[in-house]
Structures are given as C-alpha cells and as structure tokens.
Amino acid sequence: MSDRPDIAGTTGDEGCLRWVMAVPLALLHAIAAWFVYTALTIRPSGSWDDEAQAGINLSCVLAIATSGFALLITLLPSIRRAMGPWWLVPPILLGAIAAIRWVVGG
C-alpha cells in the first residue's frame, strides 16, 4: 500500500467502481427509458380523454425524476471520474424527451 495519494488505488478501485456503479445506473436508465416509451406510446382518444393525458403526464414526471436521480449519481466527482462523461448522455437525453412530451402533451 502506498502512502502517496496520487498512486494509491488508481486502476483497481476505478475498475471495481465502474462495475459497481454501471449496474444501478443502467437499471435507472432502463426504467427511465420505459417511462419515456410509455409516455410516447399512450395516445388519447380525444380531447375528452383525461385518463390518457394523466397517464402521459405521470410517465413524463416519473421519467424526469428517474433521469434526474441517475444524473445526480453520475455527477458525483468520484463516479464521473471513474465512469466517464458519456454516462451523462442517457439521463439528459431521456429527461429532455420526457420534458418535451410533457410540454407538447397529447
């Protein structure tokens, strides 16, 4: 074990952290993608179909919340350093799609 902080735990810890964090982040991305999918596939029968509109709104809110949670985890300095910047793309993209669908509505 090294007393120098620049050498201690550089490769082994990052590789382990990558695997440990990749699984929950991938699950959060999959959950957010499912909510985005449901928000995009629900079609109201007409302007009177409040239940379908409520389902779209709920799916969008849940997708934004899940993407936001994944984004917060990814923004932690130790996670971002180990995982890389491309892990920021899925929650931003899914959150943006859900926000656009929420604003556009049915």
RAVEN-V403212 format. One record per helix or strand of 2 or more residues. SS is the DSSP state (@ for helix, = for strand). FROM is the first residue (numbers start at 1). LEN is the number of residues. If there is no record, write none. Layout:
SS_FROM_LEN ; SS_FROM_LEN
This chain:
@_11_31 ; @_50_26 ; @_77_7 ; @_87_18
